[in-house]
Amino acid sequence: MANDAPHNSALQDFLVDAQVLLTKAEECLLHLQLIDNDPDACHCLNDTLGTLVTRAHTLGLVEVAAYSLQLQTLLEPAQVHPALQGEALQALESCLTLLAWQLELIDPHTGRLSLDTEEQVQLLDTLATALSPATALACASCIETRYPCEHPAPSLTAPLTAQSSALSSPAKGN
């Protein structure tokens, strides 16, 4: 147990910092809802998600790191090609709500998150479709089997698959 103390402390620090980062991401979203495609808000959102990815990955929180990385990867092109408006903002809001739930449901002792990925895949696909209809991440068959597609947009999913095996395996827990 003595060896777990530093990890638990780091995990507790992460959970506090993650809530701050999530709040910052939500503020960026609010800004984008007022001013579509604002470059500063897009950049802030991307940086915030990047920080969350790095911190989660460092602690081995694979599920949170993978989901945050997928969000960041989808949103990155929006800094160059404005697409954050209307349906994309609604989809982003749903994605951030799921991220908030994930952070709430992390076991504070083990750092594990035992959720299936079906909703995650659907929300990411909805966001991808809203950002660019040609880049949908998941087909109906893959959503049903709870696997992210690798066939519609290999350029988006290939790096994500390499980063996380959490999304390429069947659901755990629920």
C-alpha positions as CSV (number, residue, x, y, z in Angstrom):
1,M,0.0,0.0,0.0
2,A,2.9,2.4,0.7
3,N,3.7,2.3,-3.0
4,D,0.2,3.4,-3.9
5,A,0.3,6.6,-1.8
6,P,2.2,8.6,-4.5
7,H,-0.1,7.3,-7.2
8,N,-3.2,8.1,-5.2
9,S,-1.9,11.6,-4.5
10,A,-1.1,12.1,-8.2
11,L,-4.5,10.8,-9.2
12,Q,-6.3,13.1,-6.7
13,D,-4.3,16.0,-8.1
14,F,-5.2,15.0,-11.6
15,L,-8.9,14.8,-10.8
16,V,-8.8,18.3,-9.3
17,D,-6.8,19.7,-12.3
18,A,-9.0,17.8,-14.8
19,Q,-12.1,19.5,-13.4
20,V,-10.3,22.9,-13.9
21,L,-9.4,21.9,-17.4
22,L,-13.0,20.7,-18.1
23,T,-14.3,24.0,-16.9
24,K,-11.9,25.9,-19.2
25,A,-13.0,23.7,-22.1
26,E,-16.6,24.5,-21.3
27,E,-15.8,28.2,-21.2
28,C,-14.3,27.9,-24.6
29,L,-17.4,26.2,-25.8
30,L,-19.6,29.0,-24.4
31,H,-17.3,31.5,-26.2
32,L,-17.8,29.6,-29.4
33,Q,-21.5,29.6,-28.9
34,L,-21.4,33.4,-28.8
35,I,-18.8,33.8,-31.6
36,D,-18.7,31.0,-34.1
37,N,-15.3,29.7,-35.1
38,D,-13.4,32.2,-32.9
39,P,-9.7,31.3,-33.4
40,D,-8.7,32.1,-29.8
41,A,-11.4,29.9,-28.4
42,C,-10.6,27.1,-30.8
43,H,-6.9,27.4,-29.9
44,C,-7.7,27.5,-26.2
45,L,-10.0,24.4,-26.5
46,N,-7.3,22.5,-28.4
47,D,-4.6,23.4,-25.8
48,T,-6.9,22.5,-22.9
49,L,-7.7,19.1,-24.4
50,G,-4.0,18.6,-25.1
51,T,-3.1,19.2,-21.5
52,L,-5.8,16.8,-20.4
53,V,-4.5,14.1,-22.8
54,T,-0.9,14.5,-21.5
55,R,-1.9,14.5,-17.9
56,A,-4.2,11.5,-18.2
57,H,-1.7,9.6,-20.3
58,T,1.1,10.2,-17.8
59,L,-1.0,8.6,-15.1
60,G,-2.1,5.7,-17.3
61,L,-5.7,6.8,-17.5
62,V,-6.1,5.2,-20.9
63,E,-9.8,5.8,-21.3
64,V,-9.8,9.5,-20.5
65,A,-6.6,10.1,-22.5
66,A,-7.9,8.3,-25.6
67,Y,-11.3,10.1,-25.5
68,S,-9.7,13.5,-25.0
69,L,-7.2,12.8,-27.8
70,Q,-10.0,11.9,-30.2
71,L,-11.8,15.1,-29.3
72,Q,-8.6,17.1,-29.8
73,T,-7.8,15.3,-33.1
74,L,-11.3,16.1,-34.4
75,L,-11.2,19.7,-33.4
76,E,-7.7,20.5,-34.5
77,P,-8.6,21.2,-38.2
78,A,-11.3,23.6,-37.0
79,Q,-8.6,26.0,-36.1
80,V,-7.7,26.2,-39.8
81,H,-11.0,25.5,-41.5
82,P,-13.8,27.1,-39.5
83,A,-16.4,24.5,-38.7
84,L,-17.4,25.1,-35.1
85,Q,-20.9,26.4,-35.4
86,G,-24.5,25.1,-35.1
87,E,-24.7,21.3,-35.0
88,A,-20.9,20.9,-34.4
89,L,-21.2,23.0,-31.2
90,Q,-24.1,21.0,-30.0
91,A,-22.2,17.8,-30.6
92,L,-19.1,19.2,-28.9
93,E,-21.2,20.1,-25.9
94,S,-22.4,16.5,-25.7
95,C,-18.9,15.3,-26.0
96,L,-17.7,17.5,-23.1
97,T,-20.7,16.4,-21.0
98,L,-19.6,12.8,-21.5
99,L,-16.0,13.8,-20.6
100,A,-17.4,15.3,-17.4
101,W,-19.2,12.1,-16.6
102,Q,-16.0,10.1,-17.3
103,L,-14.1,12.3,-14.9
104,E,-16.7,11.9,-12.2
105,L,-16.8,8.1,-12.6
106,I,-13.0,7.5,-12.4
107,D,-12.3,5.3,-9.4
108,P,-10.4,7.7,-7.1
109,H,-8.3,4.8,-5.7
110,T,-7.5,2.8,-8.9
111,G,-7.9,5.4,-11.6
112,R,-10.0,2.9,-13.6
113,L,-13.1,3.9,-15.6
114,S,-15.4,1.0,-16.3
115,L,-17.7,2.2,-19.0
116,D,-18.6,0.9,-22.4
117,T,-17.6,2.9,-25.4
118,E,-20.9,2.9,-27.4
119,E,-22.0,6.4,-26.4
120,Q,-18.5,7.7,-26.8
121,V,-18.2,6.3,-30.4
122,Q,-21.7,7.7,-31.3
123,L,-20.8,11.2,-29.9
124,L,-17.5,11.3,-31.6
125,D,-19.1,10.2,-34.9
126,T,-21.8,12.9,-34.5
127,L,-19.1,15.5,-33.9
128,A,-17.0,14.3,-36.9
129,T,-20.1,14.3,-39.1
130,A,-21.1,17.8,-38.0
131,L,-17.6,19.1,-38.5
132,S,-17.2,17.5,-42.0
133,P,-19.9,15.1,-43.2
134,A,-17.2,13.3,-45.3
135,T,-15.2,12.3,-42.2
136,A,-17.7,10.3,-40.1
137,L,-15.8,8.0,-37.8
138,A,-18.2,5.2,-37.4
139,C,-20.7,3.4,-39.6
140,A,-23.9,1.9,-38.1
141,S,-22.3,-1.5,-38.0
142,C,-19.3,-0.3,-36.0
143,I,-21.5,1.7,-33.6
144,E,-23.6,-1.5,-33.0
145,T,-20.5,-3.5,-32.3
146,R,-19.0,-0.7,-30.2
147,Y,-15.8,-0.5,-32.3
148,P,-14.6,2.7,-33.8
149,C,-14.4,2.4,-37.6
150,E,-11.1,2.3,-39.3
151,H,-12.5,2.3,-42.8
152,P,-14.3,5.6,-43.4
153,A,-11.5,7.9,-42.4
154,P,-8.2,6.1,-41.8
155,S,-6.3,9.4,-41.5
156,L,-8.3,10.2,-38.4
157,T,-8.6,6.8,-36.7
158,A,-5.2,5.3,-37.4
159,P,-3.3,7.5,-34.9
160,L,-6.0,7.1,-32.4
161,T,-6.0,3.4,-32.6
162,A,-2.2,3.4,-32.1
163,Q,-2.6,5.6,-29.0
164,S,-5.3,3.6,-27.3
165,S,-6.2,0.0,-27.2
166,A,-9.1,1.0,-24.8
167,L,-11.4,1.9,-27.7
168,S,-10.4,-1.1,-29.9
169,S,-11.5,-3.7,-27.4
170,P,-15.0,-4.7,-26.4
171,A,-16.7,-2.8,-23.7
172,K,-15.8,-3.5,-20.1
173,G,-18.0,-3.0,-17.1
174,N,-21.5,-1.7,-17.8
